[in-house]
């Protein structure tokens, strides 16, 4: 309700269109995180009511109600939830990997980066029996 009151007050004050004000008043990236759990809960509620209606029906059985709830409710909601939560899992995995990399670099020092000469050791001598040099043809 406070959001609606603020929108109306701003609408009266500035005389802008409602669509523009609503777009400005929405917090960024807050809605998509709330949508997934709400949709899944709503779908499970609907399928639970379907199962109850089937169990209460004179021609229905409890087994049919259980099958209805599992195959119309739990299974699709689980699949959709898993698919739609994939970006969040990827973000969490990347953050965890970056934290592990930062901890590793902090523990082993910044000198153990990608530069092989940053360790302060002398370079090794050429190994015998390694790759033969390319010979030019006469």
N, C-alpha and C positions, 0 to 999 in steps of 0.2 A: 504494500500500500504506500509506503514512503516514496517508492520509485514513481508511482503513478501521480502522487501529489507534486513531486518535484517536476515531472514532465508537464503537468498542467500549468504550474506556476511559470515555468520557462516558456511555455506556449503562449500564455497570456502576455508575458513581458516582451517577448521578441517577435511574436506573430509569425513564426516559422511554421512549416508544415509538420504534422505529427510524425510522419515517416522519418524525416531528417533528425528530429529531436530524439526519437527512439533509437536510431542508429548511433547517435552520439552518446546516449546515456548507457548503452550496454557495456559492461566490462569485457575486455578482450579475452577470448579463449576460456571463458568460464562455462559457457553453455555446452560445448561438446563433451566435456567430462561428465556432466550431469545426465546427459541424454541416454547413454548406454545403460546404466543401472535402472533408470526409470522405465525404459522400453522393456527390458527383461522382466522387471517386477510386474509391469502391467500385463505382459504376455502370459506369465505364469499365473497371474490372478484369473485371467480369462479362461485359461485351460483348466484351472482348478474348478471354476464354476461349471465348465463343460463336463468335467468328470463327476461333480456332485449331481448335476442334472441327469447324467446317465445312470448313476447309482440309484437315484430316487425314482427313476422311470419304472413303470411296471414291467417293461420288456427288457430293462437294463440289468446288468450284474455288477458286482464289485470288481470282478476281473476285467470286465470291459471298461469300467471307470479307471482302473489302474493303468490299463494299456493306453487309454485315451490320454491320461495325464503324462505318461512317460513319452509316448511317441508324438504327441501334439505339443507338449509343453517342455519337458526337461531336455529332450534330445535336441530340438531345434534351438532352444534358448542357449544351450551349452555350445553348440556349433557357432551360432551367430556371435555369442559373447567372446568366444576364443578368437574368431576371425577379426572382430572389431577391436579387440584389445591388443592386437599384434603391434601396432605402432607404439603403444605405451610400453610393451615388453621390450621392444627394440631400444627405446630411449633409456630404459632402466639398465639394459645390458651395456649400452655404450657408456653410460655414466659410471657403471661399476668397473668397466675395463679402464676408463680414464683414471679413476681413483686408484686402481691397482698399479697402473703405469706410473702415476705420480708418486705413489708410495715406493715403488721399486727404484725410481730415479732418485728419490730422497735418500733411500737406504744405501744405494751404490754410488751416489754422487753424480753430478752432471757430466763428469768426464767420461763416463761409460756410455756416451751417446752413440751416434752413428759414425763419428770421426774416429778411425782406428788409431791415429797418431796422437790423440788427446790424452792418452794414458801416461805419457812421459817415458815410455820404454824405447830402447833402441830398436830399429827395424831389424827383422831377422835376415840372416844371410840367405842367398839363393840356394835352393835345395837341388841336389843332384838327382837326375833321373826324373825330373819334372817334365814339363812341356818343352819339347824341342823347339828351337828357334826356326822360323820359316826361312827356308833356303831359296835364294833367287836362282832362277834358271840361267845357265850361261848363254 
